[in-house]
Amino acid sequence: MIQPLLPSRLPPLFMMFLVFFILVMQGCGGGGGGNNEPRNTAPSFTSGTGISMAEGITATGYTAAATDTDGDTVTFSLSGGADQEAFNIESDSGVLNFINAPDFETPTDSDGDNIYAVEITATDGAASVVQTVSVTVVYVADYAGYYNNTGSASVENGMGGTILVNDLQAMVNGDGTRIIMMSTVNKLLYDGTISNISGNDFTANFSIYTDGENPVTASASGTITAGSSITGTLTGTGVGSGTFSLLYATTNDQAAAVTRTWLGFDGVGFDQFGFIIDGTGNLAHDRTAGSTLFDTCKMNGTVVPVSGTRLYHVDVALTDCNAPIVDGDYTGLTTTRDESVTDDRLVFAVSNGTYTLSGEFNPD
């Protein structure tokens, strides 16, 4: 007779232990058919909850980012927030943009404080996480335009002395590539190209014209405080060495393409340099009397608006002038500014490489 492997009667406590052991083994897969699938973990945001940006553009500069410990692909969507309708987001990259560029002066956020709230959801397809982001829109003053004729400069005269300028004025075009400074009293024209603007800092290169003299060159570096001032240092020789400071004029927003006859002012007196700007911005001049440099000049050309600014590109030709040195093709910038009456001043600065026409021109 074969003996049983286990006693026919086992103590109750041992039986309970045996049953518990079998159940544990089955839960660990020992019994087969167990579920070994790992539990999914939701993504986690690694990007911040707020950013500031300049008005007038759609790019917020914010990119949503999240990690997923399971290695799953994470995508992004907008899921709420008081100002959700103002934004869109790229699902794969997380780049957040305004649909329409915000305007600081006319905010469209829910409470009108230029802080836009949007809720972003990150998901791995199975689990998700939500984060609210605040986008603060910051005012950006327009540095393009006219800097009025009360600016100052201190430059060398090339003979060991100093020229103190108290009527320096300037114009900066809209894309920040052109700056022209001038003094009518000292007959100086600084025709510049801005090479870089980084924050408030700028660098530029100037060709500098004096009355009837060959131009000299200089570099400049300084600060543009948008809608307020320009200050800088000139590095060069003679009138290309020194410092300058300008103040922004907020009333230079009158249209130049209107019918006007203007008189040129050279810093000493009016030269009776009349010319007409018609309604399309075309210039015409055909004066045949008088004895000043300009009186016999024939002027033709255009004044073309610079998009997004109150400035205009000038492209004119002067012929048959009393002084041959004045004849030539001139390019530069112009703007009008409103003082006591509309279109009271046309500020005009052009050069042809050997001679300059600069200053303020009054209505006839």
VOBA-1610 file (N, C-alpha, C; in pm, whole numbers, padded with zeros to 5 digits, always signed):
BEGIN
Met+00086-00120+00000Met+00000+00000+00000Met+00089+00124+00000Ile+00053+00211-00093Ile+00135+00333-00105Ile+00090+00434-00002Gln+00193+00494+00070Gln+00163+00592+00172Gln+00134+00728+00109Pro+00037+00801+00154Pro+00011+00936+00099Pro+00128+01030+00127Leu+00145+01128+00031Leu+00254+01225+00046Leu+00231+01319+00161Leu+00107+01347+00190Leu+00073+01436+00299Leu-00016+01361+00397Pro-00008+01397+00515Pro-00098+01334+00611Pro-00242+01356+00570Ser-00322+01254+00595Ser-00463+01266+00555Ser-00535+01375+00632Arg-00484+01404+00747Arg-00548+01509+00826Arg-00442+01613+00862Leu-00460+01736+00814Leu-00366+01844+00842Leu-00427+01939+00944Pro-00341+01997+01022Pro-00392+02094+01119Pro-00461+02210+01047Pro-00568+02264+01100Pro-00642+02375+01035Pro-00553+02497+01008Leu-00464+02530+01101Leu-00378+02647+01080Leu-00288+02629+00960Phe-00237+02509+00943Phe-00150+02483+00828Phe-00228+02493+00698Met-00353+02443+00698Met-00436+02450+00579Met-00462+02596+00538Met-00487+02680+00634Met-00509+02822+00603Met-00384+02885+00542Phe-00268+02853+00593Phe-00143+02905+00538Phe-00122+02856+00395Leu-00155+02728+00369Leu-00136+02672+00235Leu-00225+02743+00133Val-00351+02767+00171Val-00442+02836+00080Val-00393+02977+00050Phe-00347+03048+00153Phe-00296+03184+00134Phe-00175+03186+00040Phe-00086+03087+00056Phe+00032+03079-00030Phe-00006+03057-00176Ile-00103+02971-00200Ile-00145+02943-00338Ile-00204+03069-00402Leu-00285+03141-00322Leu-00346+03264-00377Leu-00240+03368-00411Val-00140+03384-00326Val-00033+03480-00354Val+00043+03442-00479Met+00072+03317-00496Met+00145+03272-00614Met+00065+03296-00741Gln-00066+03277-00735Gln-00148+03304-00852Gln-00149+03453-00886Gly-00154+03537-00782Gly-00152+03682-00806Gly-00022+03728-00867Cys+00087+03656-00840Cys+00217+03692-00897Cys+00241+03625-01031Gly+00144+03559-01082Gly+00160+03493-01212Gly+00199+03350-01201Gly+00224+03305-01081Gly+00265+03167-01067Gly+00158+03071-01114Gly+00034+03112-01105Gly-00075+03026-01147Gly-00111+03041-01291Gly-00041+03139-01366Gly-00070+03161-01508Gly-00193+03245-01525Gly-00199+03318-01642Gly-00315+03399-01676Gly-00322+03530-01602Gly-00213+03575-01524Gly-00215+03704-01452Gly-00198+03822-01545Asn-00235+03947-01503Asn-00223+04069-01582Asn-00096+04140-01542Asn+00005+04145-01637Asn+00134+04207-01610Asn+00147+04347-01670Glu+00037+04409-01726Glu+00043+04540-01791Glu+00079+04647-01689Pro+00183+04737-01719Pro+00219+04844-01625Pro+00112+04952-01621Arg+00105+05022-01512Arg+00008+05130-01496Arg+00059+05256-01564Asn-00026+05328-01648Asn+00014+05449-01723Asn+00024+05569-01629Thr+00126+05653-01654Thr+00147+05775-01577Thr+00120+05897-01665Ala+00047+05995-01614Ala+00017+06117-01691Ala+00143+06199-01712Pro+00148+06280-01821Pro+00263+06368-01843Pro+00276+06471-01731Ser+00390+06538-01728Ser+00415+06644-01629Ser+00472+06765-01701Phe+00413+06885-01678Phe+00461+07007-01742Phe+00599+07046-01690Thr+00684+07089-01783Thr+00815+07143-01747Thr+00828+07289-01786Ser+00733+07342-01862Ser+00735+07483-01902Ser+00668+07567-01795Gly+00698+07696-01795Gly+00650+07788-01693Gly+00504+07821-01706Thr+00457+07905-01615Thr+00316+07941-01612Thr+00289+08083-01657Gly+00391+08153-01706Gly+00368+08289-01750Gly+00480+08341-01837Ile+00448+08441-01921Ile+00547+08503-02007Ile+00499+08644-02042Ser+00593+08736-02068Ser+00561+08871-02114Ser+00607+08885-02258Met+00533+08964-02335Met+00564+08981-02477Met+00528+09122-02520Ala+00589+09165-02630Ala+00560+09298-02685Ala+00429+09296-02761Glu+00360+09408-02758Glu+00238+09423-02837Glu+00270+09425-02985Gly+00168+09406-03068Gly+00182+09423-03212Gly+00232+09302-03287Ile+00254+09189-03222Ile+00297+09066-03289Ile+00210+08951-03239Thr+00206+08841-03316Thr+00126+08726-03275Thr+00206+08624-03195Ala+00337+08620-03212Ala+00419+08522-03142Ala+00430+08559-02994Thr+00387+08470-02907Thr+00394+08498-02763Thr+00532+08469-02706Gly+00608+08384-02774Gly+00737+08342-02719Gly+00726+08226-02621Tyr+00603+08177-02599Tyr+00582+08067-02504Tyr+00569+07935-02579Thr+00641+07833-02532Thr+00630+07698-02586Thr+00600+07602-02472Ala+00486+07536-02479Ala+00450+07438-02378Ala+00541+07316-02391Ala+00584+07263-02277Ala+00671+07146-02276Ala+00631+07055-02161Ala+00638+06924-02183Ala+00603+06828-02079Ala+00681+06699-02102Thr+00707+06627-01994Thr+00775+06497-02001Thr+00675+06387-01966Asp+00704+06267-02015Asp+00621+06151-01985Asp+00712+06035-01945Thr+00698+05987-01822Thr+00789+05884-01769Thr+00773+05751-01843Asp+00659+05733-01909Asp+00637+05609-01983Asp+00696+05615-02123Gly+00748+05733-02160Gly+00807+05747-02293Gly+00706+05767-02403Asp+00580+05797-02366Asp+00477+05818-02467Asp+00490+05957-02530Thr+00443+05971-02654Thr+00441+06100-02722Thr+00337+06191-02659Val+00377+06316-02631Val+00288+06412-02567Val+00241+06514-02669Thr+00114+06545-02671Thr+00059+06649-02757Thr-00014+06751-02670Phe-00038+06870-02728Phe-00093+06982-02652Phe-00220+07035-02718Ser-00309+07088-02636Ser-00431+07151-02686Ser-00475+07257-02588Leu-00561+07348-02636Leu-00620+07449-02549Leu-00750+07393-02493Ser-00769+07402-02363Ser-00885+07339-02302Ser-00966+07434-02214Gly-00929+07562-02211Gly-01005+07654-02129Gly-00929+07782-02101Gly-00969+07851-01998Gly-00909+07980-01966Gly-00998+08092-02014Ala-00994+08205-01943Ala-01083+08316-01975Ala-01060+08372-02115Asp-00939+08356-02167Asp-00906+08417-02297Asp-00865+08312-02400Gln-00918+08193-02387Gln-00881+08083-02477Gln-00900+08120-02623Glu-01008+08192-02655Glu-01041+08221-02795Glu-00939+08312-02863Ala-00850+08373-02786Ala-00751+08463-02846Ala-00630+08389-02899Phe-00618+08258-02869Phe-00495+08185-02897Phe-00517+08064-02987Asn-00406+08017-03042Asn-00399+07882-03095Asn-00268+07821-03051Ile-00259+07689-03057Ile-00139+07619-03014Ile-00109+07508-03113Glu+00019+07487-03143Glu+00061+07378-03229Glu+00066+07251-03144Ser-00011+07150-03184Ser-00029+07033-03098Ser+00101+06957-03074Asp+00188+06950-03172Asp+00311+06873-03158Asp+00421+06951-03088Ser+00440+07077-03130Ser+00552+07156-03077Ser+00518+07230-02949Gly+00389+07257-02924Gly+00350+07334-02807Gly+00365+07483-02820Val+00394+07533-02941Val+00411+07678-02962Val+00276+07747-02951Leu+00271+07847-02862Leu+00148+07921-02837Leu+00154+08057-02905Asn+00051+08091-02984Asn+00047+08218-03055Asn-00089+08284-03038Phe-00090+08417-03049Phe-00216+08489-03063Phe-00270+08468-03204Ile-00401+08464-03217Ile-00462+08460-03350Ile-00450+08597-03416Asn-00474+08702-03341Asn-00456+08840-03387Asn-00360+08911-03293Ala-00271+08992-03349Ala-00171+09062-03267Ala-00241+09151-03165Pro-00205+09141-03038Pro-00268+09225-02936Pro-00221+09369-02942Asp-00307+09460-02902Asp-00277+09603-02897Asp-00287+09646-02750Phe-00180+09696-02696Phe-00179+09733-02554Phe-00286+09837-02524Glu-00304+09934-02615Glu-00399+10042-02590Glu-00544+09993-02594Thr-00571+09887-02666Thr-00708+09834-02675Thr-00706+09684-02643Pro-00686+09648-02517Pro-00678+09506-02480Pro-00811+09434-02502Thr-00804+09307-02536Thr-00924+09226-02557Thr-00934+09111-02459Asp-00848+09107-02356Asp-00860+09003-02256Asp-00984+09027-02170Ser-01024+08926-02096Ser-01154+08927-02029Ser-01171+09043-01931Asp-01063+09081-01863Asp-01077+09191-01765Asp-01002+09317-01806Gly-00949+09321-01930Gly-00892+09443-01983Gly-00764+09489-01920Asp-00688+09396-01857Asp-00563+09438-01792Asp-00438+09395-01867Asn-00456+09350-01992Asn-00346+09305-02079Asn-00276+09179-02027Ile-00342+09105-01939Ile-00291+08974-01897Ile-00392+08869-01944Tyr-00351+08790-02040Tyr-00439+08693-02105Tyr-00419+08555-02041Ala-00528+08491-01998Ala-00521+08361-01932Ala-00571+08252-02026Val-00494+08145-02039Val-00532+08033-02124Val-00492+07903-02056Glu-00574+07800-02072Glu-00550+07669-02011Glu-00499+07574-02119Ile-00386+07510-02092Ile-00324+07417-02186Ile-00328+07277-02127Thr-00369+07181-02210Thr-00371+07040-02169Thr-00263+06964-02243Ala-00187+06884-02168Ala-00087+06794-02226Ala-00136+06651-02206Thr-00135+06570-02310Thr-00184+06433-02301Thr-00091+06337-02372Asp-00085+06214-02319Asp-00010+06108-02385Asp-00103+06011-02456Gly-00228+06050-02471Gly-00327+05966-02536Gly-00412+05886-02441Ala-00363+05869-02319Ala-00438+05793-02219Ala-00465+05874-02094Ala-00367+05955-02055Ala-00380+06040-01937Ala-00337+06181-01972Ser-00386+06277-01898Ser-00358+06417-01931Ser-00335+06499-01805Val-00276+06619-01826Val-00253+06713-01717Val-00282+06852-01771Val-00327+06943-01685Val-00370+07078-01726Val-00285+07182-01655Gln-00251+07291-01729Gln-00178+07402-01669Gln-00233+07534-01724Thr-00252+07632-01638Thr-00297+07764-01680Thr-00176+07855-01700Val-00173+07925-01813Val-00061+08012-01850Val-00112+08153-01865Ser-00038+08250-01812Ser-00070+08392-01826Ser+00027+08457-01924Val-00027+08526-02024Val+00053+08597-02123Val+00030+08746-02101Thr+00134+08818-02059Thr+00124+08961-02031Thr+00174+09040-02151Val+00090+09127-02204Val+00124+09210-02319Val+00181+09342-02270Val+00299+09377-02320Val+00373+09495-02274Val+00369+09604-02380Tyr+00353+09728-02338Tyr+00352+09843-02429Tyr+00488+09861-02496Val+00486+09886-02627Val+00608+09915-02702Val+00587+10046-02775Ala+00655+10150-02732Ala+00643+10280-02797Ala+00713+10276-02932Asp+00667+10358-03025Asp+00720+10359-03162Asp+00845+10446-03167Tyr+00961+10384-03193Tyr+01083+10464-03202Tyr+01100+10525-03340Ala+01023+10477-03438Ala+01031+10536-03571Ala+00964+10672-03569Gly+01021+10766-03642Gly+00960+10897-03651Gly+01061+11009-03638Tyr+01011+11123-03600Tyr+01091+11246-03598Tyr+01135+11278-03456Tyr+01261+11314-03441Tyr+01318+11358-03313Tyr+01346+11507-03325Asn+01282+11588-03244Asn+01269+11730-03274Asn+01400+11808-03266Asn+01392+11932-03314Asn+01513+12011-03341Asn+01566+12083-03218Thr+01551+12019-03101Thr+01611+12074-02980Thr+01719+11980-02926Gly+01759+11884-03009Gly+01864+11792-02966Gly+02000+11860-02963Ser+02095+11794-02899Ser+02228+11854-02883Ser+02336+11754-02922Ala+02452+11808-02955Ala+02569+11727-02986Ala+02694+11806-02954Ser+02798+11735-02924Ser+02930+11795-02904Ser+03028+11714-02986Val+03078+11774-03095Val+03168+11702-03186Val+03293+11786-03213Glu+03395+11721-03260Glu+03519+11791-03291Glu+03506+11866-03424Asn+03579+11976-03434Asn+03575+12052-03559Asn+03690+12018-03652Gly+03775+11924-03613Gly+03887+11884-03696Gly+04010+11969-03681Met+04001+12073-03598Met+04114+12163-03578Met+04146+12180-03429Gly+04111+12079-03350Gly+04140+12084-03208Gly+04034+12150-03125Gly+03928+12198-03188Gly+03820+12263-03115Gly+03695+12178-03112Thr+03589+12235-03058Thr+03464+12163-03042Thr+03349+12242-03102Ile+03259+12171-03169Ile+03136+12231-03220Ile+03023+12189-03126Leu+02956+12286-03068Leu+02840+12259-02983Leu+02714+12280-03066Val+02639+12173-03086Val+02518+12177-03167Val+02397+12180-03075Asn+02306+12274-03098Asn+02187+12284-03015Asn+02057+12272-03093Asp+02068+12243-03223Asp+01946+12231-03304Asp+01942+12097-03376Leu+01999+11994-03314Leu+02007+11863-03379Leu+01869+11799-03383Gln+01834+11751-03500Gln+01708+11679-03518Gln+01738+11549-03592Ala+01643+11456-03590Ala+01670+11326-03652Ala+01541+11261-03698Met+01557+11162-03786Met+01448+11078-03830Met+01495+10934-03832Val+01408+10844-03787Val+01435+10699-03790Val+01320+10632-03862Asn+01351+10549-03960Asn+01242+10486-04035Asn+01189+10364-03963Gly+01080+10309-04016Gly+01002+10211-03944Gly+01069+10079-03917Asp+01152+10032-04010Asp+01213+09900-03988Asp+01346+09912-03916Gly+01380+10032-03868Gly+01500+10049-03789Gly+01629+10036-03866Thr+01626+10065-03997Thr+01749+10053-04075Thr+01809+10187-04113Arg+01732+10295-04100Arg+01781+10425-04144Arg+01763+10528-04034Ile+01869+10607-04011Ile+01863+10720-03919Ile+01936+10836-03985Ile+01873+10951-03986Ile+01936+11073-04039Ile+01927+11180-03931Met+02043+11238-03898Met+02048+11350-03803Met+02100+11472-03877Met+02054+11591-03836Met+02099+11710-03905Met+02092+11832-03815Ser+02179+11928-03847Ser+02179+12060-03785Ser+02178+12162-03897Thr+02075+12246-03901Thr+02071+12348-04005Thr+02168+12461-03974Val+02183+12496-03846Val+02273+12605-03809Val+02417+12573-03847Asn+02459+12450-03819Asn+02597+12410-03847Asn+02613+12340-03981Lys+02503+12327-04057Lys+02504+12266-04189Lys+02571+12128-04185Leu+02521+12044-04095Leu+02570+11908-04078Leu+02458+11809-04109Leu+02492+11704-04180Leu+02397+11597-04207Leu+02464+11463-04179Tyr+02406+11387-04087Tyr+02455+11254-04052Tyr+02361+11152-04117Asp+02406+11091-04223Asp+02325+10997-04299Asp+02364+10856-04254Gly+02275+10789-04178Gly+02317+10666-04112Gly+02235+10544-04146Thr+02299+10429-04130Thr+02234+10299-04140Thr+02247+10230-04005Ile+02135+10193-03946Ile+02138+10122-03819Ile+02173+09977-03846Ser+02282+09931-03788Ser+02330+09795-03815Ser+02270+09694-03720Asn+02226+09738-03600Asn+02170+09643-03505Asn+02092+09716-03396Ile+01978+09660-03360Ile+01903+09704-03243Ile+01879+09582-03156Ser+01928+09586-03034Ser+01911+09476-02941Ser+01856+09534-02811Gly+01727+09507-02788Gly+01662+09574-02675Gly+01659+09723-02701Asn+01714+09802-02611Asn+01720+09947-02630Asn+01852+09992-02693Asp+01947+09901-02708Asp+02079+09937-02758Asp+02083+09930-02911Phe+02157+10021-02971Phe+02171+10020-03116Phe+02314+10052-03156Thr+02351+10010-03275Thr+02475+10051-03339Thr+02442+10099-03479Ala+02523+10192-03529Ala+02495+10251-03660Ala+02625+10295-03724Asn+02619+10316-03854Asn+02730+10372-03930Asn+02681+10495-04005Phe+02760+10603-03999Phe+02720+10730-04057Phe+02817+10775-04165Ser+02761+10834-04270Ser+02836+10921-04360Ser+02795+11064-04324Ile+02894+11150-04299Ile+02865+11282-04244Ile+02905+11389-04346Tyr+02808+11471-04381Tyr+02829+11574-04482Tyr+02829+11712-04417Thr+02924+11794-04457Thr+02923+11935-04420Thr+02912+12016-04547Asp+02883+12142-04533Asp+02851+12226-04649Asp+02966+12229-04749Gly+02947+12160-04862Gly+03045+12164-04970Gly+03168+12080-04947Glu+03177+12004-04839Glu+03295+11924-04809Glu+03270+11777-04838Asn+03380+11704-04863Asn+03366+11561-04881Asn+03322+11496-04750Pro+03241+11390-04758Pro+03191+11330-04635Pro+03299+11254-04558Val+03281+11245-04428Val+03363+11160-04343Val+03273+11051-04287Thr+03332+10945-04234Thr+03253+10834-04182Thr+03275+10820-04031Ala+03179+10758-03968Ala+03187+10734-03824Ala+03094+10619-03788Ser+03127+10551-03681Ser+03035+10453-03624Ser+02972+10514-03501Ala+02863+10456-03457Ala+02793+10509-03340Ala+02733+10394-03261Ser+02724+10414-03132Ser+02654+10320-03045Ser+02579+10400-02941Gly+02466+10348-02899Gly+02389+10422-02801Gly+02261+10352-02764Thr+02163+10431-02721Thr+02038+10378-02668Thr+01920+10449-02733Ile+01824+10370-02778Ile+01696+10424-02823Ile+01593+10389-02717Thr+01538+10490-02653Thr+01426+10470-02563Thr+01302+10498-02644Ala+01230+10392-02680Ala+01123+10402-02778Ala+01026+10513-02743Gly+00999+10598-02844Gly+00905+10706-02826Gly+00949+10812-02729Ser+01078+10817-02696Ser+01124+10912-02597Ser+01252+10983-02639Ser+01362+10907-02660Ser+01489+10973-02685Ser+01588+10879-02753Ile+01692+10940-02807Ile+01807+10868-02861Ile+01932+10936-02805Thr+02022+10858-02752Thr+02152+10910-02712Thr+02259+10818-02767Gly+02376+10875-02798Gly+02480+10791-02855Gly+02616+10857-02854Thr+02715+10776-02888Thr+02854+10821-02899Thr+02903+10793-03039Leu+02965+10893-03101Leu+03023+10881-03234Leu+03171+10849-03223Thr+03214+10754-03303Thr+03355+10717-03306Thr+03409+10738-03446Gly+03493+10839-03460Gly+03550+10873-03589Gly+03644+10991-03571Thr+03656+11072-03673Thr+03740+11190-03666Thr+03657+11314-03695Gly+03704+11429-03647Gly+03635+11555-03674Gly+03491+11551-03627Val+03398+11589-03715Val+03257+11591-03679Val+03201+11450-03660Gly+03283+11350-03685Gly+03245+11212-03660Gly+03288+11163-03523Ser+03332+11253-03436Ser+03375+11216-03302Ser+03302+11302-03200Gly+03230+11239-03109Gly+03159+11316-03009Gly+03038+11241-02956Thr+02944+11315-02902Thr+02823+11257-02845Thr+02702+11334-02896Phe+02584+11271-02886Phe+02461+11338-02928Phe+02344+11290-02844Ser+02240+11373-02839Ser+02120+11342-02763Ser+02000+11403-02833Leu+01893+11325-02848Leu+01775+11369-02921Leu+01649+11336-02843Leu+01544+11416-02863Leu+01416+11392-02799Leu+01310+11366-02905Tyr+01226+11265-02879Tyr+01122+11224-02974Tyr+01008+11326-02977Ala+00959+11355-03096Ala+00844+11443-03111Ala+00721+11360-03139Thr+00616+11379-03063Thr+00496+11296-03076Thr+00395+11353-03174Thr+00422+11470-03229Thr+00324+11534-03317Thr+00373+11543-03460Asn+00438+11439-03508Asn+00489+11441-03645Asn+00411+11346-03733Asp+00279+11349-03719Asp+00199+11249-03785Asp+00111+11303-03898Gln+00143+11420-03949Gln+00066+11474-04059Gln+00114+11417-04194Ala+00023+11403-04286Ala+00058+11347-04416Ala+00141+11445-04498Ala+00245+11392-04566Ala+00330+11477-04648Ala+00280+11487-04791Ala+00202+11389-04835Ala+00159+11386-04974Ala+00037+11475-04994Val+00057+11605-04976Val-00048+11704-04994Val+00009+11819-05076Thr-00080+11897-05136Thr-00034+12008-05219Thr+00019+12120-05130Arg+00146+12149-05141Arg+00210+12256-05066Arg+00325+12314-05148Thr+00350+12441-05127Thr+00473+12502-05177Thr+00558+12534-05056Trp+00685+12499-05061Trp+00771+12513-04944Trp+00889+12604-04973Leu+00938+12666-04868Leu+01057+12749-04877Leu+01169+12683-04799Gly+01285+12672-04859Gly+01398+12606-04794Gly+01469+12698-04698Phe+01504+12645-04582Phe+01572+12720-04479Phe+01709+12659-04457Asp+01816+12736-04477Asp+01951+12681-04468Asp+02020+12714-04336Gly+01944+12765-04240Gly+02002+12798-04111Gly+02033+12946-04096Val+02034+13018-04204Val+02060+13162-04200Val+01936+13239-04241Gly+01875+13198-04350Gly+01755+13265-04397Gly+01684+13177-04497Phe+01570+13224-04543Phe+01496+13148-04641Phe+01555+13172-04780Asp+01583+13060-04850Asp+01643+13070-04983Asp+01538+13075-05094Gln+01413+13092-05058Gln+01308+13094-05159Gln+01316+12972-05250Phe+01343+12858-05187Phe+01358+12733-05262Phe+01221+12668-05266Gly+01135+12713-05357Gly+00999+12662-05361Gly+00988+12534-05441Phe+00910+12441-05390Phe+00874+12325-05470Phe+00739+12274-05424Ile+00676+12196-05507Ile+00539+12153-05482Ile+00536+12002-05462Ile+00465+11959-05358Ile+00433+11818-05339Ile+00286+11802-05372Asp+00257+11722-05474Asp+00117+11707-05512Asp+00052+11596-05430Gly-00074+11568-05460Gly-00151+11473-05381Gly-00103+11330-05389Thr-00019+11297-05484Thr+00034+11160-05496Thr+00177+11150-05449Gly+00231+11260-05393Gly+00367+11256-05342Gly+00474+11294-05443Asn+00435+11341-05561Asn+00533+11383-05661Asn+00581+11525-05632Leu+00710+11547-05652Leu+00771+11678-05634Leu+00792+11745-05768Ala+00778+11875-05769Ala+00808+11950-05891Ala+00856+12089-05853His+00959+12138-05925His+01010+12272-05899His+01071+12325-06028Asp+01037+12446-06061Asp+01092+12506-06183Asp+01098+12656-06162Arg+01197+12700-06085Arg+01208+12841-06049Arg+01320+12905-06132Thr+01296+13022-06184Thr+01394+13081-06277Thr+01437+13222-06237Ala+01407+13263-06113Ala+01445+13398-06071Ala+01523+13390-05942Gly+01604+13494-05917Gly+01677+13501-05792Gly+01823+13466-05811Ser+01899+13477-05702Ser+02043+13460-05713Ser+02100+13359-05614Thr+02016+13295-05534Thr+02069+13198-05439Thr+02106+13069-05510Leu+02166+12978-05437Leu+02208+12850-05496Leu+02092+12776-05560Phe+01974+12788-05502Phe+01863+12703-05543Phe+01768+12768-05643Asp+01778+12899-05661Asp+01670+12969-05730Asp+01648+12927-05873Thr+01751+12883-05942Thr+01732+12840-06080Thr+01714+12689-06092Cys+01717+12620-05979Cys+01708+12473-05983Cys+01574+12426-06038Lys+01582+12320-06111Lys+01463+12243-06147Lys+01466+12116-06062Met+01358+12093-05984Met+01352+11976-05897Met+01237+11886-05939Asn+01267+11759-05951Asn+01164+11661-05978Asn+01194+11535-05898Gly+01090+11466-05858Gly+01112+11344-05782Gly+00987+11301-05710Thr+01004+11218-05609Thr+00890+11165-05535Thr+00916+11165-05385Val+00806+11167-05310Val+00808+11146-05166Val+00718+11026-05140Val+00777+10911-05108Val+00703+10785-05097Val+00690+10745-04951Pro+00569+10718-04903Pro+00552+10681-04762Pro+00630+10555-04725Val+00687+10555-04605Val+00751+10437-04549Val+00646+10363-04468Ser+00616+10240-04507Ser+00507+10165-04446Ser+00523+10156-04294Gly+00414+10184-04224Gly+00412+10169-04080Gly+00475+10284-04003Thr+00510+10392-04071Thr+00574+10505-04004Thr+00510+10636-04049Arg+00558+10745-03993Arg+00516+10878-04038Arg+00625+10941-04125Leu+00709+10857-04181Leu+00821+10905-04261Leu+00801+10874-04408Tyr+00882+10941-04490Tyr+00870+10927-04634Tyr+01010+10923-04696His+01029+10832-04788His+01154+10829-04864His+01151+10940-04969Val+01261+11012-04979Val+01274+11119-05077Val+01370+11074-05187Asp+01330+11092-05310Asp+01416+11062-05425Asp+01395+11174-05525Val+01489+11269-05530Val+01473+11387-05614Val+01596+11411-05700Ala+01575+11486-05806Ala+01684+11528-05894Ala+01681+11679-05908Leu+01798+11743-05887Leu+01812+11887-05906Leu+01901+11912-06028Thr+01855+12000-06116Thr+01932+12036-06235Thr+01928+12187-06255Asp+02027+12238-06327Asp+02031+12379-06368Asp+02037+12476-06250Cys+02098+12433-06139Cys+02110+12521-06023Cys+02217+12627-06047Asn+02212+12736-05969Asn+02312+12841-05982Asn+02453+12790-05953Ala+02466+12699-05860Ala+02596+12641-05827Ala+02597+12496-05874Pro+02687+12460-05967Pro+02688+12324-06021Pro+02702+12217-05914Ile+02765+12253-05800Ile+02784+12153-05695Ile+02650+12104-05640Val+02545+12183-05655Val+02415+12146-05602Val+02343+12046-05692Asp+02373+12048-05822Asp+02308+11956-05915Asp+02334+11811-05875Gly+02233+11727-05891Gly+02255+11585-05865Gly+02129+11514-05820Asp+02143+11384-05800Asp+02033+11302-05751Asp+02046+11287-05600Tyr+01939+11318-05529Tyr+01942+11318-05384Tyr+01843+11213-05331Thr+01886+11145-05224Thr+01796+11053-05154Thr+01803+11080-05005Gly+01693+11053-04936Gly+01691+11076-04792Gly+01555+11048-04734Leu+01524+11118-04625Leu+01397+11100-04554Leu+01333+11236-04530Thr+01199+11234-04517Thr+01128+11355-04481Thr+01010+11318-04391Thr+00964+11413-04314Thr+00840+11398-04238Thr+00782+11536-04216Thr+00652+11542-04192Thr+00592+11668-04151Thr+00560+11657-04003Arg+00556+11771-03935Arg+00519+11769-03795Arg+00425+11885-03767Asp+00331+11861-03681Asp+00226+11955-03653Asp+00265+12039-03532Glu+00277+12169-03551Glu+00302+12258-03439Glu+00179+12345-03417Ser+00187+12474-03444Ser+00073+12562-03417Ser-00040+12539-03519Val-00004+12501-03640Val-00104+12473-03742Val-00067+12344-03811Thr-00163+12281-03875Thr-00139+12156-03946Thr-00035+12176-04055Asp+00056+12080-04068Asp+00160+12084-04171Asp+00247+12208-04159Asp+00275+12250-04039Asp+00354+12370-04018Asp+00499+12350-04060Arg+00549+12227-04052Arg+00689+12202-04087Arg+00702+12075-04170Leu+00783+12083-04272Leu+00830+11964-04341Leu+00978+11951-04310Val+01017+11845-04243Val+01157+11822-04210Val+01216+11737-04321Phe+01326+11781-04376Phe+01375+11730-04503Phe+01525+11712-04496Ala+01575+11593-04529Ala+01720+11569-04526Ala+01758+11477-04640Val+01838+11529-04732Val+01884+11447-04845Val+02031+11479-04873Ser+02097+11387-04939Ser+02237+11409-04977Ser+02265+11334-05106Asn+02367+11380-05179Asn+02406+11311-05301Asn+02553+11268-05297Gly+02614+11269-05180Gly+02752+11225-05167Gly+02851+11339-05160Thr+02814+11458-05211Thr+02903+11573-05204Thr+02836+11695-05144Tyr+02704+11698-05150Tyr+02633+11815-05102Tyr+02505+11769-05033Thr+02459+11850-04937Thr+02338+11812-04865Thr+02235+11923-04872Leu+02110+11882-04870Leu+01998+11973-04850Leu+01931+11925-04723Ser+01929+12009-04621Ser+01873+11963-04494Ser+01810+12079-04421Gly+01720+12044-04330Gly+01660+12147-04246Gly+01509+12139-04248Glu+01447+12244-04201Glu+01302+12251-04195Glu+01254+12344-04304Phe+01144+12306-04366Phe+01089+12385-04475Phe+00950+12432-04437Asn+00927+12563-04451Asn+00802+12622-04411Asn+00709+12641-04531Pro+00576+12643-04506Pro+00484+12669-04617Pro+00504+12809-04674Asp+00485+12821-04801Asp+00493+12950-04870Asp+00370+13033-04836
//
